[in-house]
Amino acid sequence: MKPNSILHLLLHLLLLSFITAEDHGPSSIVFTTNGRLDYYFDIFTLPISHPTHPIAETRITDGQSVNFNGHFPSSTFFPNQTRLRSPIRPDPSLQIIYVTERNGFSNIFYDAVYFDDSPSRKRSALEVVDRVQLPLLGSDRVSMKDKPSLTGEYLVYVSTHEDSGVPRTSSAAVYATELSSGLTRRLTPHGVADFSPAVSPSGVWTAAASYGEKGWHGEVEELSTDIYVFLTRDGTRRVKVVEHGGWPSWVDESTIYFHRRGEDQWWSIYRAILPKQGPVSTESVVVERVTPPGLHAFTPATSPGNHAFIAVATRRPTTSFRHVELFDLVKGEFKELTRLVSRSTHHFNPFISPDSGRVGYHKCRGNLNGKKSPKLFLQNIHTAIPNLSVLRVDGTFPSFSPAGDRFAFANLPGVYVVNRDGSNRREVYPGNAFSTSWDPIRKGVVYTGAGPEFAPESTEVDIIAIDVDQIAVKKLTTNGNNNAFPSPSPDGKRIVFRSGRSGHKNLYIMDAEEGERIGLQRLTEGPWTDTMCNWSPDGDWIAFASDRETPGSGSFELYVIHPNGTGLRKVIQSGSGGRTNHPWFSPDGKSLVFTSDYGAISAEPISNPHHYQPYGEIFTVKVDGSDLRRLTQNSFEDGTPVWVPSFIRPSDVEWPIERPSCGFDDLHCLSNFPSYGGVGAVPWLSSKPQWSRFQFTTSYLTRFDSPLYMRFLRSHLHFQALLFIIDIPYEACSEYDLTNGKNNAFPSPSPDRKQIVFRSGHRNLYITDIELQQSIQ
C-alpha cells in the first residue's frame, strides 16, 4: 500500500472514531436497580468450634466496598508475594478471595487479613487489625464475576464480558486466569451459559450449573439448569452428571453437593456420587437427597475431605430471614449459626475454610460498631463510551428537570423531588404513583400516573400534573381507566400517554395544560398493550413498548411512531418471548436507552436478594435498530432508565441526610412454605425436621394459637381458593373447611382469635366466625 493511501486510511479511521465519540455529545444515563443501593455487603466469618456468641463473628472485608461471594483458598501461592507483606505480622490469619464492586468496577480481590480470633477478645476488636488487598483481574472489563475459586495459580470465575450475540441468551461463562501470567482461557463452550462454578479439591475438575444447549426460558426463581463437569485446565471432557440442579460444591473428587427445588416444593441439598471407574453420565451418577423437607436449604458449601458436615443457607417458616446453618451428615441434624449472633439480618452464600474450622458468608454490614455506612444517592457505573456517564440512582422512574438541577422520582408510594447533589429531598405527592417526566416549558411541573402499578385496564389510574414548587396537583385525565406513563412534547403543548379506556392499553395524546377535557387524539389501536411511551427531543417520534405481536404474553418489543400515527416500525426485539421496556430518547433523538432481558440471566437468582426480574440490564440502540450496546453487567434488576442532556460527573454521591440502609427483601419464593405435618412436635420448629406423612398444597399460611391447639390458617389458591383451619395438637393433624366460596385468600385472625378477616370474590373483605363459620361482608 502506498504511503499516501496509508495516511488517508489513518485519517479516515481517526475521523470515524471522532464522529463516534461525539455522536451524542456529553450526556448521562441514570437508572434504578431494585434494592441495590441497600446492599452494604461485607464478608464475615464465624469459628465453627464456638460460633454462638456475637463477639465470635469477624468482618474480614474492608467495610467500605460492596463485597460478596467469598472463597477461602487452599493454595498459598500468589504472584508478587512481596506486595502481600504486612508491617504487623509475617503470616496472615486468613486468606480470602471475593467479588467486589468499587469505583464503578466489578473485580475479584485477594485479601490477606490479620485479626485476634481468641475467645477472650472484646467486641471492639471485631474488625480486622490489618489487611493487604490485591486485585486479581484487570479493571478493563466491566462484567459480573460470580462465585470465584482459586486452585494453584488459576483463578476460576464467571464473567459476562463476551457478548453471546444472540438475543435472550446469557453471556455468563466460566473462565480460568493464570495469575502469574494473566493468561485467560474460556472454559465454557460458545453458545452455552455456565453459572456457579466449583473446583474439585485436586483442582483437576470444575463443576458448574448450566443450561447446556437448551438455553434460558425466562425463569426468575429456580433455573432449569443441570450440573456439568469439565477439566479446569481447558474445559474439555465436558459431561453432564446431574439433571436438575445448581450451585455445585465438591467434597472429594467423586462427590458433589448441590441444591434443587424438589417435587414437594422444598429447596433441599442433594448429593451426587460419581463413579470412580468407568464412564461418567447421568445414568452412572447416584443422586441422594440430603436435607429433609420442613425448611428451605440451598447454596451448599463443603470443605475438602469433610464428610462430617456441610454449610447451607436456610429459610425456616419461623423466621423472615435467611441464615447460615451447618448440617450434620452423620446425625442428619441442623446446627444454627448466624441466627444466634445476628438474628434480624439476611446471610448469603456460605463457604468453609479448607481446614473446616471456619464458615464465611456475606451480609449487610449496616451501622457496625457505631460506624454508619453512608447510603449512596448516585452510584457511578464505569463505561468505556466517551462523553457518557452512567449512574445508578436511589429512586424509581427518575427524570431530570430541563435545567438539569433537580430530578423527580417515584418512591412507591410518593413522588419526590431532590437536587442533583442529593440535597433538599421533598415529597411533592403522597399517593402511589409511577413514572415521572418534567414539562420542558413550564418550570417545576412534573407529570406522573397516580394509582397502583401493574394493574388491569379498568383500574383507577390518572395522569396528574404536579407543581413541585407550589405543591399543587391538577388532574388531566378523568375516566380513571389506567392512564399512565405521560411524556410531554418538546414544545410542552401535548402529552402522550397510555390508557386502558377501550379495554386495551393503547396510546393517546392530549393537551398538556387542559388535559382530555378539551379533546383526545387516539394514537394506536388494537387488542394489545402499547405502553411506556417517550417523546423524542425533536418532536418527530414517539417510542413505546408493545406486546402487539403476541398480546398478553408478557413479551414486549420497542417501536417508534410519528405523533400523527404514521411511520410505525419496530426498533428491536429481545428474541422470542423477550422483554424490551422503558425506552427513553437520547438528547439528539438518534438513539434509545432501554431495559431488557436481551442478555438473559447472569447468575442463580437464589444467590441474591429478591429481584422481580433479575435479568434486567440497560442497553442503548440507534433508532434504526443498529449499534446495540450493553451498559450494565450484573445479576440484578436494572430498569427505568433516563437519558439526561447534561454530563453528570462519574463519581459516587452520598445522600447528605441519613437514609435507611439494608432494607431489601429476601427472594420472595423462599417465603412460600409447602404445608407440612407430622407426628409429635411441629417439625418446622425443630432443628431436626421430620419427614412428612401429611402433606397438602398451600400458598398462604398464618399461625395463631388456641389453648388446646396450635392452629394455622391456609388459603388454597389452586382453581378454587378456599380458607381452611389446620389444627395441630400433639398427636395428630386435622383440617376443616372454613369457607365454601371461590377466591378466598389472605386470611388474618382477630386479636381474640375468634374471627378472621379475609379477601373474597372481587377483592372485597369479609369477616367470618371461626367456630360458627358464618361470614359477613
N, C-alpha and C positions, 0 to 999 in steps of 0.2 A: 504494500500500500504506500502511496506517495505521502511525503511529509505534510503537504497541504491538506490531503484527504484526512489524515490522522488528526490534524489540527481542527478541521471542520467538524469531525466526529466528536472530538472532545468538547468543542464549543456547543454542539447540539446537545450532548448529554448534560453539560452544565446548565444550559437553558432549561432543559426538561426538569432537572432537579430543582431549579429555582422556581419554575412555574408550579411544580407540585408542592413545594414548601410554602408558597404564597397563595395557594389555591383558595383558602378560606379567609386569610388574614388572621390576626391574633384573636383567639376566642377561647371559650371554655365549655366543657360539657360537665354538667352536675347531675348526679343521680342519687338514688337512695338504695339501701340494702336492708332488708327486714332484719332488725335487731343487731346488725353487725357492729355498730359503734358502741354497743354494750359489751363486746367481747374483750374484757380485760384479762385475757388468758395468760396464766403463768403455769409452769410445771412445778409440781410439788412431789414430795416423796415421804413415805412412812416406812419405818422399820417393821418387818413382819413379826419379829420376836416380841415387841412391846409397843403396839400401834395405838392403844386405846386412849391415850391422853393427848390433848391438843398440843402440848409442847413437843410431842414426838414428831409433828409434821414440820417439814422444812421446805421453804420455797427455794428452788435451785436455779431458776432463770431470773432475768435482770429486774423484773418489777416495773419495766417501762415499755417494752415492746409487747406485741401480741405473739405469744409463744405457745405452741401446741404440738401434739403428736410426737412425743418423745420416744427415745430408744436408748437403753444402756448398752453400749458396745462392749463386746468381749475382747476386742483387739486393743492393744496398747500402742500400735504403730501409727504415727501420723507424720506427714511431711513437715519439714521446717519445725522440728520439735523445739528448737531454741526459742521460738515465738511463744511457746506454751509454758515457759518457766515462770513460776510465781515468786515474788520477792519475800513471801512469808513461809512457804513450805515447799520442799522439793517434789513431793508427790501429792496429787490431788486426792481429796476424799472421795470424789465421784467424777466420772466422765459421762457426758450425755450428748447426744445429737438430737436435734429437734427442728421443726419448721418454725420460721419466724417471719413476721411482717413488720418492716420498719423502713422509714424514709421512702415509702411508695413502692418498695420492692418486696418480693417474696423470695426467701432463701432458706438454706439449711445451714445451721450453725453447729459448731462443736464448742462445748464449754468444759473446761476443767474447773471444778468447784472445790472450795475448801470450807469446811464448817465443823462445829463441835457437835457431834452426834451422841454425846454421852447422855444417859437418862437424867442426870442431875442438872442439865443446863436450864437456864431461865428462859421465860417466854421472849424476853428482849433479844435473845440470841437466835431467834427464829430464822433470821436472814443469813445468807451466806456471808462469811467473813471476807472472802476474796474469790475472784473468778478471773479466768483468762478466756476470752472469746475469739473464735476464729470462723469466718465464713468459709464454707466448704465448696461453694459453687460461685461462679462469676455473677456479677449483677447485670449482665447484658440480656438476661432473659426475664420477661415478665410472664410468669406461669405459676400454676398451682403445684406445689410439691407435697406429696401425701405419704404419710407413714414411712419415713426413711429407715433404712437398716445399714449397718456398717459391717462388712466382713473383710478381714485383712486390710488391704488398701483400697477396696472397692466400696463406693457408696451407691446403694440401690434405692431408687425413689421413683415416684410418679411425677410426670410433668405433662403439660398440655401445650407446649410451645410449638409443636409441629401440627399445623392445621391438617385435619383429615381430608379437607377438600370436598367432603360430601355432606349435604345438609342433614341436620339432625343425627349426626354421627359423632360420637365422642372422640376427642383427640387425646384422651388420657392414655399414656403408655408408660411402661416401665423402662428405666434407663439405668445403666451402671457407669459410673465415672471413676476412673483410676486417679486417686488423689495425688499421687506422686507426679503424674504427667499431665493431668487434666483431660486425658483422652476419654471421650464419652461414646458409649455404644448403646444403641436402641435394642432392647431385648424383646419387645412386643412386635409381632408381625404387623406390617402396614395393613390398614383396613380393619384392625381389631383394637378393642379398648380393654385395658387391664387396670385393676384397682387394688389397693390394699396389699402390696407385696410383702412377703416374709421370706427371709433367707434361712436355710437349714443350718444347724449348728456347725457343720463342716464347711459351710459356705459354698458347697458344690451346687446345691439346688435352690431355686426360688419358686415359691408358690404365689399365685395371685388369683383374685376373683376376676372373672372375665365373661363377657357375653359370647366369646368366640366369634363366629361369623354371623350369628343370628341378629346381633345389634340390639339397640335400646328401643323400647316401645312405649316410652313415656312414663315409666314407673317413678313414683316420688317417695315411696316408703321403703319397701324392700325391693332391691334389684333382682331380676331374674338371672343372676349370674351363676356360673359353675366355678369349680376350683381346677386350675391348671397348674402343672409343674413343668419347669424347664431348667436348663443349665444356666447358672448365673454368669458364666464367662461369655456366652454369646447368644443365649436364648434358644438354642437348638434343643432337639429331643423333647419337644413340647408335647404334652399329653394331658388329656382331661382325666382327672382322678375322682372327682365328685360332681354329681349333678345336684344343682340347687344348694348353693352355699356362698358365704362371703367371709371376709376378714380371717384368712388362714393364719395359723401360728404353729411352728414346729416345736416338738419337744425332743425328738430324735430324728434320725434320717428316714424313718418309716412311719412316723406318727404325726398327724396334723390335726389340730383342733380348729373348729370353725363354727360360725353361727348360721342359723336359718330360722325362719318362722314356720313352725310345724303345721300339720293339718289341724291341730287343736287350737291354732292361732297364738300360741305362746312362743315368743322368741326363746330359743334354747341353744345350748352348746352341744355340739356333736364331735365325735372323734372318727377320723379316717385312718385306718391301718393299711399301709401299703405293703404288698408282698415283697419280701427281701430277695426273692429269686423269681425268675420268670417275667413275663410281660406285665406291665402295669396299665390298667384301664379301669373304667368304672365297674366292669364286671369282676375284676380281681381284687378291688379295694373293698375292705369291710368297713361299713359305716355304723356307728353306735351312738345312740342318744346318751348324753352325759348328765345334763341337768334336768330335773323333773319340771312339770308344769306347776303353776301356782304363783310364779313371778316371771318377769321377763329377764333373761340373761343373754348377754351379747358382747361383742368385741373381746374375745378371749385373749389372754396373754399367758405365755409359757416361759420357762427357762430351760436351758439345755440339760437333758437327762433327768429332769424333775418330774417323776411320775406320782408325786405325793399330792400336789395341789396345782391349781391354775388360778389366775385372777380374772375377774369378769366385771363388766358394768351391769348393774341391775336396775330395774324399776319394780318396786313392790306395790301392791294395792294399798298399803298402809302409808305411803309417802308420795308426795308430789315431786320428789327429787331423784335424780339419777345418782347412784352411789357405786363405789367400788367394793367388791367383796372377794374373799377367797372361797374356792370350792374344794373341799377335801375329796380327792378322787378315791380314797380308800373307804372312808366312812359315808360318803355321799351327803355331806353336810356343808352348809354355808357358814362362813365366819365373816361377820360385818367388820368393815374397816373405817371408811370415811364418814359414815353416819355417826360414829362415836366421837369424831373430832370436829366435824363441820356439817351439822345436821341439815341446814337450810341452804345448801349450795349444790349445784349440779357438778358431777365429776365425770370426766370423759376419758375413754380410751386408755385403759391401764397397760402397763408394761413392767416386767420383772427384771431385776438385775441378774447377771449371769450366775452369781453365787446363791440365788434365791433368797437373799437377805433383805431386799427392799422391793417395794412396789412404787411405781411412779404413775402419774396421771396429770391431766391439766384441768384447771378450774378457773373461775373468775376470781381475781385477787381482791377486788373491792377495795375498801379502805383498811389495808392491813397494817397492824401495829400503829394505828392512828395516822398513817400516811395516806392521803387521798390520791386517787388516780383521776386526774382531771379528764372530764369527758370531752371528746372532740366534737366540734361543730362542723368542721370540714376536714376531711382526710385526703391527702394527696395520693393519687394513684399514678405511678410512673407510666409515661407513654413516650414512644420514640417519634411521634408525629410532630414536626416542627410547628411552632406558633399555636399549639393547642395544649391546654392544661385539662386534666381530668380529675374530678374531685367527688368524693362520696360525702353526702350531707346528712345531718341528723334531722330528717324531716321527709314526709311523703309528699309526692306531687309538687316538687319545688318549681317556682317560676320567679324570674328576676324582673324588677321594675325597669322601665325604659332607660332610666338614668344609671342603672346598674348598682345603685347604692343600697337597695333593700331587696329582700326576697320574701315571698309568701310560701307557706306550705301547709298541708293538712296534717293534723295530729290524730284524727280518727278517735274521739271526736275533737272538734275545734279547728279553726283556721287561725294561723299565727303569722305575724309579720316581724321580721328581725333585720337589723342592719347587717351589712356584708361581713363585718368583723365579729358577729355574734352578739353584739350589744343590743339593748333596747328591745328585748323579746316581749311581744304583746299579743294577747288573744284578741282577735277582731271579730270573731264569730264563735259562739259557744256550742252550736249544734254540730251534729255529724255532717261532714261534707267531704268531698273528694274531688281532686283535680283543681288547679288554680291557674289563672292567667291574668296578666295585667293589661289594662286598657293602654294602648300606645299613645293616646292623645290626652285623655282626662287624667290628671295627676292623682295618684293614690286610689284608683279604682281597681278592685280585684274581682274577677268573676269566678264562680265556683258552682258546683252542683250540690245542693243541700238535701240530704237524705241518706238512707242506707246504701252502702255499696254492694255490688254483686247481688242485685235484686231483680225480680222479673219485671216485665214491661209495665204492668199496672201499678207498680209501687210508687208511692208519692215521693218524687224527687223533682226539685225545681231549680232552674237557673236563677241565681241571685247576684246582684252587684253590691259589693261592699266598699264603702268609702272608708278606707283604713285610717284616715286622719280624723274624720268626724265620727267614726264608728256608727255609720248609718247603713241600713240594709234596704235594698229595693228588689222586689221580686219581679222577674222578667217573663217567666212562663206561668201559666195559670191553670193548666189542666192536671198537673202533677203526675203525668204518665212517664216517669223515669226520664226526665230531661237532665242531661249531664254532659260533661266534657266540653264546656264552652271555650271557643277560641275566637278572638276578635280579628277583624280585617285590619291591615296595616294603617288604614285611614281612620280607624276607630268608629266607623259608621255601622258596621254589621257584625253579627256574631253567628258563627256556625256551631251547631251542637247536635247531639244525638237525642232522639226521643222515641218512646215506645207507644205513642198515641195511636198508631194504626194497628197495634197488636204485634208489631215487629219494630225492632230498634233500627231506625233509619236516620239519615242526616237532614237537617233543616237549617234555614238561615232566617234570622230576624233582626230587627232594628236594635242597635246596641243600647240606646237610651230608653226607648219606649217598650221594647220587648215585643212579644207576639200580639199585643193589644192592637197594633196598627197594621198587622199583616204578617204573613208567614210564607216563605218560599220552601217548597219541598225539593231537596237536592238529590236524594236517592230513594228508590222504592223497590221493595221486594220482600219475600218471606225469609229474610235472613237478618243478621246483625251487622250494621255498619256503626262504628264507634271510635272513640279515642282520636278525634279529629284535630288537625292543626293547620292554620292558615299560613301560607308562605309569606315571607317579608315583602315580596314584590306584588302580592295580591293575586297572582295568576293561578295558583294551585292550592288545593286543599288535600292534605294527606290524611288517610284514615286506615284503620284496621277493619277487616271484614271476614266473615265466615261464609260468604256467598257461594263459594264452590261446594261446600259441604255444610249446609245450615244445621246448627245445633250440635255439631260435632266437637266444638271446642277448638277447632283448628282455624287460625286466623292468618291472613296474608295482608301485606301492605299494598294500598292502592293510592293513586292520585287522581283528582278530577278537577276540572275548571269550575269556578263558582257558578257558571251558567248551566252546569250539568253536562257539558261536553268533555270529550278527551279522556274518558275513563280508561285507565290502564293499570295493570299490576306492576309493582316495583320489585317485590321479592317475596318468595315463599320459602318456608323452612321445611322443605321436604313434605312427604305425605303425612298429614295429621299434625303438622308442627304449628308453632305459635310465633308470630311476629307482631308485637304490640307497641303502643305508646310512641308513635312517630313524632318527631319534632324537627322542623327545618333548621338547617344551618343559616347563619346570618346572611349569606349570599344567595340562599334559596336553591343551591345546586345539589345539596346532599341532605340526607336524613339521618338522625340518630334514633335508635330504637332498641327495645329489649326483645330477646328471642331465645328459643331453645335450639337455635341453629347448631350450637356446639354441644348439644345433648348434655348428659350428666358428667360430672368430673370426679365424683367420689361417692362412696356409700353414704346415703343420707343419714343413716343411723349413727354415724360417727360424729355428727354435728348437732347443734341446737335445731329447733324447728324452723323450716322454711317451707312455705306453701308450695313454691315452685323452685326447687333447688337447682334448676337448670338455667335460670335466667342470667344472661350475660348482656353486656352493652356492645352494640355494633354500630357502624356507620356504613352508608351505601350512597352512591350517586343516585339521583332521581331517575336516571335511565336504567338503574339496576346493576350498574357496573361498580367495580372498585369496593367490594365488600371488605370491611376491616373489623376485626375483633379487638375491643378495647380493654375488656376485663377478663381475667383468668382466675376463677376461684370456684368453690363448690357451694356458693350461697345463692340467694335470690336477688339479683340486681335488677332494678326497674325504674320506671317513671323518669327517664332522662329529659333534660332540657339543654338546649344549645344556647349559650349566653354570648352576645355580640361583643363582650369585652373580655380581656385576658385577666384571669384571676391567678395571682401568684401561686405556683405549685408547691405549697407547703401546708403542713397541718395547722389548723386554727382551733384553739381550745375555746369552749364556752367560757365567757368571763364570769358567769354565775355558776353556782353549784347546781349540777343536774344529777338526777339519779342514774346509777350505773348497774350493770349486771341484771338488768330487767328483761331478760329474754326467756322464751319458753323452751322446754324440752320438746322433743319430737312428739307431736300430738298423738300419733298412733300408739305410742307407749302408754297412753292413758286409757286405752281400751283393754280391759281385763276380761278375758273369757270367763264366764261364770264357772264356778268351781265348788265342789262339795266333797265331803269325806267323812269318815268316822272319827270321832274323838275331837281333838282341838281343831279350831278353824285353821286349815292348813296354811293360808297365806299370812297368818300372823306368826308363824313358826319360822325359825331359822332353817328348818328341815322340811320343805314341802312334801306332802304325801301325794301319791298317785290318786287320781280321781276315780270314783266308781259312780258318780252322779254328776253329769255334765249337761249344760244347755247353753244356748247361744244368747248373748245379750249385747246391748250397746251402751246402756247407762245403768250404773249401779250406785245406789245411795244407801248408806248404813244408818240405822237408828236402833237403839237398844230398848228392850222391854224387860220387866222384871224376870221373866222366865226364858226369854229367847234373845239371841242376837238376830235382829231382823234386817233384811235388805229389801229395798225396792228395786225392781228392774223393769226396764221398758224394752220390749222385744220389737225391733224395727224391721223385721223381715215380713214383707207383704201386709200383714195386719199388725199395727203397733198397739200392743196391749200392755197394761200395767199388772204386775204380779207382786205378791208378797212372798218372800222366801224366809221361812223360819228355820233357824239353825240352832237347835238345842244340842245337848251334849251327846245324844245318842243317834240322831238321825236328821236328815234334811227334809223339809216339806215345802210345798209351794201351792198357793191358790190364786186364782184369777181375781183381780180387784176391779177390773173394768171389762166391758164387753163391746166397746166401740172400736172404731178404726182410728189410727193415727193419734194414739195417746202416748205422750213422751214427756221427758224432763221432769220426773216426779221430785217433790221435796216435802218432807214431813213438817208439820207444825211443831212448835216448841213443846207442847204437851203430848206429842206423839199419838194424838187421836185422829187427826185429819191429814190429808195430803192434798197439796195443790199440784196441778199438772196441766200440760197443754193438750188440747184435744181438737180434732177436726181441723178447721181452717184457722188454726193458731189462736183459738180462744182459750181462756183459762177456766178451769173447773176446780172445785174442791170436793173431795169425797171423804166420807167417814170410813176409817179403816175397818172397823168391826161390822158396821151395818151395810157397808158397800152402797151407800146412797150418795149420788152426786148432785151438786147444784152448780149452776154457771155463775 
